[in-house]
Amino acid sequence: MSVVYKDAGMNLSDNSAKSGYETLNAIMQEAPAMSFRCRDIGMDCSFEAHGSTAPELMRKFIDHAESAHTMQVLSADVILNVNKAIIRTRFNEGRE
């Protein structure tokens, strides 16, 4: 029996299937699994951030908002809107 990864073009025998699954899992874990765009909260801005967790994206947005939008303090509404606008991919569902 062999396992075929159509997207990756790999064909693994039973002996290497476990290793193939581990490799694929490691790739999915390292891939940015979340994203955020300023325009998704109504800002006329092309800023886009990618990361693995919502707190990581929030930190990137805060850094950007301070420098690009001169927002030294973020209101609760802005923080809530950023959290709502974070897009989670299927590989990262349930993680944070």
C-alpha positions as CSV (number, residue, x, y, z in Angstrom):
1,M,0.0,0.0,0.0
2,S,1.2,3.5,-0.7
3,V,0.0,7.0,0.3
4,V,-0.2,9.6,-2.4
5,Y,0.1,13.3,-1.6
6,K,-1.4,14.7,-4.8
7,D,-0.7,18.4,-4.0
8,A,2.9,17.7,-3.0
9,G,3.5,15.1,-5.8
10,M,4.9,12.6,-3.2
11,N,4.2,8.9,-3.3
12,L,5.2,7.2,0.0
13,S,5.4,3.5,0.8
14,D,4.1,2.2,4.1
15,N,7.6,2.4,5.6
16,S,7.9,6.1,4.9
17,A,4.3,7.2,5.4
18,K,4.8,8.0,9.1
19,S,7.8,10.2,8.2
20,G,5.8,11.8,5.4
21,Y,2.9,12.7,7.7
22,E,5.4,14.1,10.3
23,T,7.0,16.3,7.6
24,L,3.7,17.5,6.3
25,N,2.5,18.3,9.8
26,A,5.7,20.2,10.5
27,I,5.2,22.3,7.4
28,M,1.6,23.1,8.3
29,Q,2.6,24.0,11.9
30,E,5.3,26.5,10.6
31,A,3.2,28.1,7.9
32,P,1.5,31.4,8.9
33,A,-2.0,30.3,9.7
34,M,-3.6,33.7,10.4
35,S,-3.7,37.0,8.7
36,F,-5.0,40.5,9.2
37,R,-5.5,43.6,6.9
38,C,-6.1,47.2,8.0
39,R,-8.7,47.6,5.2
40,D,-10.8,44.8,6.8
41,I,-11.5,47.2,9.7
42,G,-12.4,50.1,7.4
43,M,-9.0,51.8,7.2
44,D,-7.6,53.1,3.9
45,C,-4.4,51.3,4.3
46,S,-2.7,48.4,2.5
47,F,-1.0,46.9,5.7
48,E,-1.3,43.2,5.9
49,A,0.2,40.9,8.6
50,H,0.6,37.1,8.8
51,G,1.3,35.0,11.9
52,S,0.6,31.9,13.9
53,T,-1.4,33.3,16.7
54,A,-3.9,36.1,17.3
55,P,-1.7,37.8,20.0
56,E,1.2,37.8,17.4
57,L,-1.0,39.6,14.9
58,M,-2.3,42.0,17.5
59,R,1.3,43.0,18.3
60,K,2.1,43.5,14.6
61,F,-1.0,45.7,14.3
62,I,-0.2,47.7,17.4
63,D,3.4,48.4,16.1
64,H,2.0,49.4,12.7
65,A,-0.8,51.5,14.2
66,E,1.6,53.5,16.3
67,S,4.0,54.3,13.5
68,A,1.7,54.5,10.4
69,H,-1.5,55.8,11.9
70,T,-0.1,57.7,15.0
71,M,-2.4,55.7,17.2
72,Q,-0.7,55.7,20.6
73,V,-3.7,54.2,22.4
74,L,-6.1,51.8,20.9
75,S,-9.8,51.9,21.9
76,A,-11.6,48.7,23.0
77,D,-13.6,49.0,19.7
78,V,-10.5,48.9,17.6
79,I,-9.1,45.9,19.4
80,L,-12.4,44.1,19.1
81,N,-12.6,44.9,15.4
82,V,-9.0,43.7,14.8
83,N,-9.8,40.4,16.6
84,K,-12.9,40.0,14.5
85,A,-11.0,40.7,11.3
86,I,-8.3,38.1,11.9
87,I,-8.6,35.4,9.3
88,R,-7.9,31.8,10.4
89,T,-7.0,29.2,7.9
90,R,-8.3,25.6,8.1
91,F,-4.8,24.4,9.3
92,N,-5.1,26.5,12.4
93,E,-8.7,26.1,13.5
94,G,-9.0,25.6,17.2
95,R,-5.4,26.7,17.9
96,E,-4.3,29.9,19.7
